[in-house]
């Protein structure tokens, strides 16, 4: 009780207490707390959405680069018969008639 009595005797405390007791201040404070923490569009969900948006933008750039590389590879394969044959031999182990294919696997994999 002594703490509050000495605190209430200070000159600025009464003005602060008046502001805190003001019904408009209380209504504004409650409204802000509701909007910031309890509403469906609160700060936490806003931060989570921004984080997800950044992740999706990184994914978008990754897939755009992958599409660009695939288009370049397709252009190379369709324009040159030798590169198509090389690709088929390396990726799908194709071989010509009378040819044997030996696959050597790495021990690390």
Rosetta silent file (secondary structure, phi, psi, omega in degrees, C-alpha in Angstrom):
SEQUENCE: XXXXXXXXXXXXXXXXXXXXXXXXXXXXXXXXXXXXXXXXXXXXXXXXXXXXXXXXXXXXXXXXXXXXXXXXXXXXXXXXXXXXXXXXXXXXXXXXXXXXXXXXXXXXX
SCORE:     score description
SCORE:     0.000 S_00000001
   1 L     0.000  -33.209 -178.463    0.000    0.000    0.000 S_00000001
   2 H   -66.529  -34.009 -179.366    2.884    2.355    0.721 S_00000001
   3 H   -64.205  -46.359 -179.323    4.242    1.995   -2.799 S_00000001
   4 H   -68.232  -33.075  179.760    0.999    3.136   -4.430 S_00000001
   5 H   -67.555  -43.756  178.809    0.608    5.992   -1.966 S_00000001
   6 H   -70.729  -32.489  178.284    4.082    7.351   -2.721 S_00000001
   7 H   -68.984  -38.745 -178.652    3.538    6.788   -6.418 S_00000001
   8 H   -72.667  -17.100  179.029    0.223    8.646   -6.414 S_00000001
   9 L   -81.395  -13.684  178.312    1.845   11.640   -4.732 S_00000001
  10 L   -72.068  144.122 -173.926    4.132   12.227   -7.711 S_00000001
  11 H   -66.301  -37.457 -177.088    2.864   15.045   -9.976 S_00000001
  12 H   -77.327  -20.728 -176.286    2.983   13.177  -13.331 S_00000001
  13 H   -64.775  -39.406 -178.255    1.261   10.064  -12.034 S_00000001
  14 H   -64.144  -38.584  179.224   -2.138   11.708  -11.724 S_00000001
  15 H   -68.514  -40.846  178.470   -2.061   12.873  -15.336 S_00000001
  16 H   -65.476  -42.047  179.631   -1.016    9.423  -16.555 S_00000001
  17 H   -63.206  -37.587  177.616   -3.701    7.793  -14.429 S_00000001
  18 H   -62.674  -42.390 -179.801   -6.319   10.163  -15.901 S_00000001
  19 H   -65.674  -42.568 -179.456   -5.300    9.171  -19.414 S_00000001
  20 H   -66.453  -28.921  178.901   -5.379    5.466  -18.519 S_00000001
  21 H   -81.615  -13.526 -177.084   -8.854    5.840  -17.012 S_00000001
  22 L   -62.743  131.295 -176.519  -10.184    7.592  -20.104 S_00000001
  23 H   -67.523  -30.084  177.757  -12.836    5.451  -21.793 S_00000001
  24 H   -70.463  -38.893  176.687  -11.621    6.379  -25.285 S_00000001
  25 H   -63.738  -44.668 -179.407   -8.082    5.315  -24.427 S_00000001
  26 H   -63.479  -44.018  179.951   -9.335    2.013  -23.025 S_00000001
  27 H   -64.199  -42.077  178.423  -11.536    1.376  -26.089 S_00000001
  28 H   -64.830  -42.033  179.811   -8.669    2.204  -28.457 S_00000001
  29 H   -63.370  -45.614  179.165   -6.264   -0.010  -26.510 S_00000001
  30 H   -63.833  -42.225  178.642   -8.680   -2.950  -26.515 S_00000001
  31 H   -60.971  -46.221  179.335   -9.360   -2.450  -30.234 S_00000001
  32 H   -63.937  -41.058  178.099   -5.630   -2.406  -31.066 S_00000001
  33 H   -64.076  -39.829  178.802   -4.953   -5.514  -28.990 S_00000001
  34 H   -63.356  -47.444 -178.669   -7.818   -7.284  -30.711 S_00000001
  35 H   -65.358  -43.197 -174.105   -6.584   -6.323  -34.178 S_00000001
  36 H   -74.371  -32.024 -171.693   -2.914   -7.078  -33.469 S_00000001
  37 H  -122.677  -28.225 -171.651   -3.260  -10.429  -31.700 S_00000001
  38 H  -110.443  -18.776 -178.361   -6.742  -11.971  -31.869 S_00000001
  39 L   -71.895  163.633  179.177   -8.183  -11.068  -35.279 S_00000001
  40 L   -67.296  -25.263  177.205   -7.821  -13.427  -38.249 S_00000001
  41 L  -104.230   49.134 -177.217   -5.431  -10.917  -39.857 S_00000001
  42 L   -80.392  178.258 -177.676   -3.221  -10.519  -36.812 S_00000001
  43 H   -63.141  -37.227 -177.193    0.524   -9.878  -36.734 S_00000001
  44 H   -66.391  -47.173  179.230    1.431  -13.535  -36.358 S_00000001
  45 H   -69.289  -32.383  176.578   -0.527  -14.653  -39.414 S_00000001
  46 H   -63.317  -44.498  178.323    0.736  -11.614  -41.339 S_00000001
  47 H   -64.502  -44.093  178.851    4.349  -12.609  -40.591 S_00000001
  48 H   -61.248  -40.335  178.800    3.650  -16.243  -41.491 S_00000001
  49 H   -66.945  -39.404  177.518    2.077  -15.162  -44.800 S_00000001
  50 H   -64.598  -39.108  178.240    5.061  -12.949  -45.641 S_00000001
  51 H   -65.001  -43.101  178.960    7.414  -15.837  -44.913 S_00000001
  52 H   -66.166  -37.519  177.667    5.393  -18.176  -47.127 S_00000001
  53 H   -63.507  -42.152  177.955    5.305  -15.567  -49.904 S_00000001
  54 H   -63.106  -41.819  178.828    9.110  -15.272  -49.801 S_00000001
  55 H   -63.147  -42.480 -179.539    9.439  -19.086  -49.968 S_00000001
  56 H   -67.735  -33.971  175.699    7.055  -19.236  -52.926 S_00000001
  57 H   -66.431  -38.608  175.982    8.994  -16.513  -54.731 S_00000001
  58 H   -64.259  -41.534  177.453   12.200  -18.529  -54.263 S_00000001
  59 H   -62.624  -40.985 -179.723   10.410  -21.610  -55.616 S_00000001
  60 H   -60.842  -45.401  178.957    9.136  -19.591  -58.584 S_00000001
  61 H   -64.025  -41.982  179.189   12.666  -18.456  -59.481 S_00000001
  62 H   -59.311  -47.901 -177.852   13.971  -22.018  -59.092 S_00000001
  63 H   -70.379  -32.812  175.545   11.323  -23.452  -61.414 S_00000001
  64 H   -63.825  -41.368  177.606   11.774  -20.657  -63.946 S_00000001
  65 H   -66.653  -39.336  178.847   15.486  -21.488  -64.104 S_00000001
  66 H   -64.628  -40.152  178.217   14.711  -25.210  -64.397 S_00000001
  67 H   -65.452  -41.627  178.963   12.288  -24.538  -67.263 S_00000001
  68 H   -62.080  -43.645  178.950   14.870  -22.353  -68.995 S_00000001
  69 H   -65.449  -40.623  178.861   17.514  -25.103  -68.706 S_00000001
  70 H   -65.180  -39.272  177.421   15.059  -27.749  -69.962 S_00000001
  71 H   -64.610  -40.837  177.708   14.151  -25.567  -72.955 S_00000001
  72 H   -63.925  -42.286  179.014   17.830  -25.078  -73.776 S_00000001
  73 H   -64.217  -42.475  178.195   18.435  -28.832  -73.514 S_00000001
  74 H   -62.505  -43.071  178.299   15.401  -29.531  -75.721 S_00000001
  75 H   -61.325  -42.792  178.987   16.606  -27.017  -78.290 S_00000001
  76 H   -64.602  -42.956 -178.311   20.049  -28.655  -78.309 S_00000001
  77 H   -68.460  -37.222 -178.126   18.595  -32.166  -78.639 S_00000001
  78 H   -79.401  -20.768 -176.669   16.197  -31.281  -81.451 S_00000001
  79 H   -92.756  -19.095 -174.269   18.766  -29.316  -83.440 S_00000001
  80 L  -133.638  121.420 -178.353   21.667  -31.785  -83.410 S_00000001
  81 H   -68.385  -35.492  179.640   21.436  -35.533  -84.097 S_00000001
  82 H   -65.114  -40.047  178.870   24.804  -36.261  -82.479 S_00000001
  83 H   -69.152  -33.966  176.716   23.772  -34.625  -79.214 S_00000001
  84 H   -64.862  -42.932  178.606   20.497  -36.580  -79.264 S_00000001
  85 H   -65.312  -42.147  178.003   22.402  -39.839  -79.699 S_00000001
  86 H   -61.430  -44.228  179.398   24.831  -38.906  -76.914 S_00000001
  87 H   -61.869  -44.696 -179.049   21.933  -38.041  -74.603 S_00000001
  88 H   -63.986  -38.857  179.429   20.135  -41.325  -75.358 S_00000001
  89 H   -68.384  -41.938 -176.959   23.288  -43.335  -74.702 S_00000001
  90 H   -74.366  -45.406 -172.743   24.105  -41.557  -71.421 S_00000001
  91 H   -85.163  -39.403 -172.640   20.647  -41.249  -69.923 S_00000001
  92 H  -115.633    5.840  176.380   18.788  -44.303  -71.224 S_00000001
  93 L    56.798   38.257  176.097   21.689  -46.672  -72.038 S_00000001
  94 L   -70.580  153.938  177.151   20.661  -47.021  -75.678 S_00000001
  95 L  -148.733  160.075  179.002   23.013  -48.913  -77.960 S_00000001
  96 L   -84.784  167.376 -179.858   23.347  -49.798  -81.588 S_00000001
  97 L   -64.096  135.338  179.309   22.913  -53.287  -82.937 S_00000001
  98 L    81.523    7.785 -179.007   25.875  -55.539  -82.181 S_00000001
  99 L  -107.477  142.999  175.341   27.095  -53.231  -79.401 S_00000001
 100 L  -107.092  141.814  179.478   27.437  -54.190  -75.738 S_00000001
 101 L  -115.779  126.680  176.639   26.828  -51.684  -72.941 S_00000001
 102 L  -113.093  128.525 -179.290   28.581  -52.018  -69.614 S_00000001
 103 L  -107.346  123.298  179.300   27.378  -49.979  -66.669 S_00000001
 104 L  -108.240  116.446 -177.879   29.877  -49.297  -63.890 S_00000001
 105 L   -92.819  144.184  175.039   28.189  -48.122  -60.707 S_00000001
 106 L   -74.260  143.647  177.834   29.927  -45.980  -58.102 S_00000001
 107 L   -73.611  -24.929 -176.215   30.385  -47.558  -54.697 S_00000001
 108 L   -70.762  -29.363 -176.631   29.579  -44.230  -53.008 S_00000001
 109 L   -78.701    0.000    0.000   26.007  -44.101  -54.219 S_00000001
